[in-house]
């Protein structure tokens, strides 16, 4: 699938911060396009939260990303949390 959308990034973020946010959003994409390991997803989310500790800003990024891509980081996170105690994968694709 060709991605013809831009990511909701802030130009004031450092390269490492941008990398952390992109890594998390890439895991969200994997959850929708194929499947993603729950541990890898949650690690990416923890790194994302170091950059975006505010729930309000997290929701803004989720809305912007979902509007651009059709993928909800919130839904992916809920699926990962539901399986968190298990080893495994999540897949939200059709």
SULSUL-V579090 format. One record per backbone hydrogen bond with DSSP energy under -0.5 kcal/mol. CO is the residue of the C=O (numbers start at 1). NH is the residue of the N-H. If there is no record, write none. Layout:
[[CO:NH] [CO:NH]]
This chain:
[[2:4] [7:9] [10:13] [14:18] [15:19] [16:20] [17:21] [18:22] [19:23] [20:24] [21:25] [22:26] [23:27] [24:28] [25:29] [26:30] [27:31] [28:32] [29:33] [30:34] [31:92] [31:93] [36:90] [37:41] [38:42] [39:43] [40:44] [41:45] [42:46] [43:47] [44:48] [45:49] [46:50] [47:51] [48:51] [48:52] [51:53] [54:58] [55:59] [56:60] [57:61] [58:62] [59:63] [60:64] [61:65] [62:66] [63:67] [64:68] [65:69] [65:70] [65:71] [66:70] [71:73] [72:76] [73:77] [74:78] [75:79] [76:80] [77:81] [78:82] [79:83] [80:84] [81:84] [83:86] [88:38] [90:36]]
